[in-house]
Amino acid sequence: MKFRDILKSPVFPPGHRWSFEKRQKYYESDVTALVRRMLEDERIREDQRFAWDRWRAEGQLPKQP
């Protein structure tokens, strides 16, 4: 993946509400349930994967003076 090909982060309309349900069998906070639900959206998952890969590669980039 080339980092010059930056992905456009997904944009949702103002007031967008995520519907999520917490797991019944185990304890799960609202935030964890929300993040789990958001990652089911392919656009968000792709955006977060790109951000993670870029963050991990920062240590390997040559330092500029």
C-alpha positions, 0 to 999 in steps of 0.5 A: 500500500502506498501512503500517497494514495490517502483514503477519504474518511467516511462522512456521515450526515449530521445527527446520524445515530448508530443503533447498537445492542450490548451483548447479553451474555457478557458485560459490555460497555456502551462504547465497546458495543458502539465501536463493535457496531461501527466496525461492521461498516466496511468503509470505517473498517477500511479507513481504520485499517489504513490508519493503523498501517500508516501509524505502524509504518511511521517508525520505518520512514526515513527521517527528514532533516 
